[in-house]
Amino acid sequence: MKSSRKSCRAAGDHILRAIKLQKYRSIKHQFEKELRETNKKNWRKFVEENLSLDIWVLPYKNMRKVKTKGSLNTLKDDQDNFTTN
């Protein structure tokens, strides 16, 4: 695809340039279509392998990575009152 784009830019003749530009656009469109299909196929494979077993695996896995900064500001005492500092 890259060489097709370069040859399109290098073409001096307007007709030749239009032909090469059309060829480049066709190759680019085909590449993008195949890329979308591959991404969709890989996503389906990922979902089937990982989420079909347990739908809560990823949310819990990602939440374990979240770190809190500092400590809690309030706690409950025996009378169900919130304490500060």
C-alpha positions, 0 to 999 in steps of 0.5 A: 500500500505504501509503495502504491501511494508513493508511485501515485505522488511521483506520477507527473502526468495527470491521467497517469496520476489519476489511474494510480490514485484510483489503484491506491484507493482500491488497495487502501479500501481492501486493506481497511476491509480486511483489517476490520474483518480480522479485528472482528474475528479476533474479538469474537475469539477473545470473547469466546475464550475468555468471557464464555466461562465467566462474564465477571472475570474481566471486570473483577480482574481490572478492578483489582488493578485499580489502586486507591491513593491514601486511606479512608477519611471516615470510619464507623464507630460502635454507635454507627457514627462516622468519625473524622481524622 
